[in-house]
Amino acid sequence: MDETLLRSVVPTVIRVLGRRGADFAAAEDAVQEALVEAVRVWPEEPPRDPQGWLVTVAWRKFLDATRAEASRRRREERVEAEPAPGPGQEADDSLRLYFLCAHPSLTPASAVALTLRAIGGLTTRQIAQAYLVPEATMAQRISRAKRTVSGVRFDRPGDIATVLRVLYLVFNEGYSGDVDLAAEAIRLTRQLAAVSDHPEVAGLLALMLLHHARRPARLRSDGSLVPLAEQDRGAWDTALIAEGVEVLQAALARDRLGEFQAQAAIAALHADARTAEETDWVQIVEWYDELVRVTGSPVTRLNRAVAVGEADGARAGLAAMNGLDPSLPRYTAVAAYLHEKDGDVATAARLYAEAAHAALNIPERDHLTRQAARLNVLTDGGATGSAGGR
């Protein structure tokens, strides 16, 4: 049975049930029951129209669950008289589902889980495996999220920025369990781009494609991180890069710059350089200036300091860090890198060790630990050589 096909039609089936009168929680439950039925029946009797089959079975499950309600007859009569939806209504329904799953009343973790379940079509088990939590914990999270949004009415447009942040959270989880969340996030963002003409949707899609293109070169065989400057650029996916650049150029042409478009422009400049030495750091700094103007984010200013250090020298980069909060994520690692670039090896070694201690994941911690050890060897060797010469 084609799981990818199943996941791709789930949002449409939920939308159809919604148009027929089911609220979000009831529709999602009915679709999940229909999927269980599909797993049982399809291997022996595969349907010619999988989506139509799921709509029929899910609607029957919904009616079974609501048979005792007096409103059942009114729903059925309304559906029978309802004309087939047009393309515009399909698009509106798709956007509504994205907005619903990324509703501001949900925590980011709940919004991500609900998006993967209702739009992505993943099972609770798959989502739990991806986030390394027990299935029962994830089931409770999804149930609470569904209860929270079931009574939500959309009488004004949803916030596309919230939807994009949720999709980017999914993308940044990468891979764990049997679901590649980075690839899943790209698939969902493609779907959103198909029903939305917002340039920031295209900007996020371009950013994902450009980052994903570098994935094959990002880790060594032992799982250790490979810094961008050391990556084998021949292993980058040139087809994804070309697509990402094309999507980005179309978005930028609309002259409505946003955060994700600016980030994608920076990623495109990295992808365009045949070697690390050929990177156009001056233009990257200019794009970071735009990104700071758009977001005002301290993290963006920290990343800008790295670019300034490459374009104008380490001391200029360190000066660009002035006024930033040292508790920012990666602040100490950036300071370590710039101090090493400036020739202050002892300070850099100490800062790398501090950054490793504060790292939030094992690959990053191991990378920073190796950097500290490498510089400590240099400083110890220098001290030994000086003592031997006296």
N, C-alpha and C positions, 0 to 999 in steps of 0.2 A: 504494500500500500504506500502511495506517495505522500509522505508526511509534509513535504514542502507544499504540495497542492492543497492539502487540508488546511495548513496554516494560512495560505493565501486567500482562501474563500471565507474563513471564519468572520472577519469584519463585515463582509457583505451580508452574511446570513444574520448576524446580530442586527444590522441596520434594517433588513427586511422585517424582522420581528418587531423592531421598534416602530416602524411605520404602521404595522398592523395593530399596534396598541399595547405591546408588552413594554414594561419599564425595563431599564437597563439591567438590573440584577436578575430579574426573571428571564429576560432574553438570554443573558449570558449563561445562566444555569441550564436553560433548555438546550442551548447549542452544545454545551459540554456533554449533556446526556446523549445528544444526537451523535457526537463524536465517538462516545463509548459504543453506541450501537453500530456505527460505521466500522469500528475496529473488529466487531464481532461478525458483521454480515459481508463486508466488501470482499474479503479474500475469496469467498465462495461465489458471491454474486455482485461483481463490480458494476456500479451504475453507469449508464451512458452520460448522465449529467450529474456529476458529483455535487455541484452547488444546489441544483434543484432538489436533489435527494435530501440534502441536509436541511434545506428550508422546509420541506414537507415534514420531515421527521421532527425537527426542532419545534415547528409550530404545533404539531400534534402533542409533543411533550409539554409544551406550554399550556395548551388547552386542557390536557389531562390534569395539570397541576392547579388549574384555576376553574375546574368544572363546577365547583360548589358555589362560585361567585355568581351573583345575579347579572354581572356585567358581561359574562361570557357571550351571550347571544348578541348583545350590541356590538361587541368586537367583531364577531364573525360576520354579521350583516354589513358592518362598515368595510371590512376587507373585501367581501364579495363585490361591493359596488365601487371599490377603489380602482381608478385607472392605473395602468402601468406607469411607474415613475420615469421621468425624463432624465437626460444627462445632468441637467442643473441640480435636480433634487438629489441624485446620487452623490454629486460632489458635496452638496450641503450636508448630507448625512455622514459622509466620510469625515469631513472637518469636525462635525459635532462629536463624533466618536473620539477623535484625537483630543479635542478640548475637554471632553468629559473625563477621559483617563488622566489628563494632566491638570485636573481642577485644583485651584489654589488651596482648597480646604484639605487636600491630601498632603501627607509628608512626601518628600522626594522618593523615599524607598517604596512607599505604597503606590505612588504614581507610576513608578517604573514597573512594579510587579503587575499592576492592573493593565498597563499598556502592553506588556508582554503576553498577558493572558487574553485580553479582549481583542487586541489588534494583531498581535503576533501569532495568536493561536497556539501558544506553548501550553503544555500541561503544567499543573502545579508542581509535579515532581521535577520536570525539566528546569523550571524557574528556581526551585529550591536548590537543585544541584549547582546551577550556575552561580548562585549567591552563597553556596556553602552553608546553608542553614537546614534544619530538619524540615521535612515536608509538612508536618503539622503546623510548624511556626509560619511557613509561607501561606498555608491554607487560611490561617487565622488573619494574616495580614491582608490577603486578597478579599476575604469575606468582609472585614471591617471597611475596606476601601469601597466595595460595592454598596454597602449600606450607606456610606457617607454620600455617595453621588446619586443614589437611586432617586432621591426627591429633587434633584437639581433641575431647574428649568433654564433653558437657554433663550432668553428674550433679548439678548444682545450678543455681539460677536465675542468669542473666546479670545484668550490671550495667546497668540502664536508664539511669543517669546517663551512662555512657560512650556509649551509643547516641545519647542526646540531644545530647551534645557534638559527635559526628561529624555529625549532621544539621545542627546550627547552624553548623558549619564549612562545610558545603556551601552553606547559605543565604547566608552572608556573602561567599562568592566572587562572588555576583551574576551577571553576564552576561559571557560571552566565547565566541567561536566560534559554533556554530549551536545551542547548548543554553543555555537560560536556567536557570542553576543555582538561582537563588532560587525560581523556580516549581517546579523539580524537587524541591527540598527540601520545599516545602509539600506536593507530591503524596505524597512518601514519608512525611512526618509524618502526613498524613491516613490513609495505609494503616496506620501503626503505631497511631494512635489507634483505628482500627476493631477492632484485636485486643488492645488493652491498655486497662485502666481506670485506669491510673496518672494522678493529677492533674497531674504534671509534664509528661506527654506533651501533655495538653490545654493546659497553660501555654505550652509551646514553640510549639504550633500557633497559639495566640492571639497570641503575640509576633510570630511570622512574619507572620501576617495583618495585624496592626496596622502593622508596619514596611513591609510590601509595599504597603499602601494609600497610603503617602506617596510611593512611588517616582516617579509621574508629575511631581511637583513638586520632586524632589530635585536635578535637573541643569538648567542652562540649555541653550539650543540649541547653544552653543559647547562644551558638555561641562563647564563650570565648576560647582562645588558651590554650592548654595543653602542657607544656614543655615536651621535649622528656623524661627527667628523670622521669616524673610523669605519663606518658602514660600507659594505661592498655595494656600490651604486649599480653595478651590473646585475644585482639580484633584485633591484626595484622593479615593480610591475609597470612597464611603460604604457600599457594600454589604460590602466587605471589613472595614471598621471595625465595622459592626454584627455581622457574623459573629464577628469576633475578640472583641468585648465579650461576646457570648452564650457563646462557648466558655469565656472566662475566668471569667465569673460562675458557671458550672456547676462549674468546677474549684475556685474559692475556697470554694464552698458545702460542699465536702467537708472543709474545715478541716485540710488537710495542706499547709501553705504550703511552697513550695520556691522556688529561685532563679528559674526561668523564669516562675512565676506572679507573683512580685514585679516582675520586669522588665516583664511584660505589663501589670500594673496601672499602672506608670509610663507606658508607651506609651499606655494607654487614657486617662489623664488629659490627655496632650498632644493626643490625637485629639479629646477632648471639648471642648477650648477653641476657640471660634469665631474668636478672634484670639490672637496671642501674648500680648497684655496680659491676657487673661482666664485665662491658665494658672493653675491652682491649685498654686502652688509650695509652699505650706505642706504640703499633703497629699502632694506628691511627695517632700518631705524626709522625711515620716513613712514612706513606702514605702521610701525609701533606707535609713532606719534599720533597717527589717525586713530589707532585702537585706544590709546589713552584718552583721546578727546571724546570718543564714543562711550567708553565704559567708565573712565576714571578709576579703574581697578588697580589697587596696589600690586596685585600679582602681575598684571600687565606691565606696570612700571618696573617691576623686578626683572621680567623677561627682556624689557627694553634695555636695561642696564647691561645685560649680557651682549646684546647686539651692539650697543655703544662701545663696549670693551673690544669687540672684534673690529669695529669700523674705525675707532679713534684711539685705541690703546687701552690697556688695563686700568690705568689711573683715571681715565675719563669714565670708564665703566664703574669703578668704585665710587667716583664722585656722583654718578647718577643714582647710586643707592642711598645717598644722603636723604634723611627724612623718612625712610621706609622702616616699618616695624620689624625688628630682628626676629620676632616670633612667626613671621610669614613662612609658609611652607617653602622649602628650598632656599630660603634666604642665606643660611650658613653655607650650603653647598655652592651657591653662586659666589659668595664672598671667597670661599676657598679657591675656586677656579680662577677668579680674577687676581687674587694674591699670587697664585702660582704663575700666572701669565706675566705678572709684574716682577717675578724673580724672588719673591719672599717665600721661599720653600718651607721654612719652619712654621710660619703662620698658617700657610696653606695646609700643611700636614695636620696641624692641630684642629683646624676648622673642618677638614674632611672627616676626622674622627668624631667630632661633635655632630656633624650632619648625619653620619652613619648611625649614631646612637638614637637620633630622632626620626630616622626614616620610617615610613609607614608600610613598606612592603619589603620582602626578603631580597628580590633582585636588586632594588635600589640600595638597600643596606649593604649588600655584599660588594656592589660596585664602589660605593664610597669607602668602604673598609679597605679595598684593594688600592684605591687612590692614596689613602693615608699611609698604608704600608709601603707603597712605592716611593713616596716622598721621604718617609722616615729612613729608608735605606740610603737615599741620597744624602740626607743630612748626617747620618751616622758615618757614612763613608767619607764625607768631607771633613768631619771632626777627626776621624782616625788619621786621614792623610795629613792634616795640619799638625797633629801631635807628633807624627812620625818624622816630620821635617824639622822639628825644633831641636 
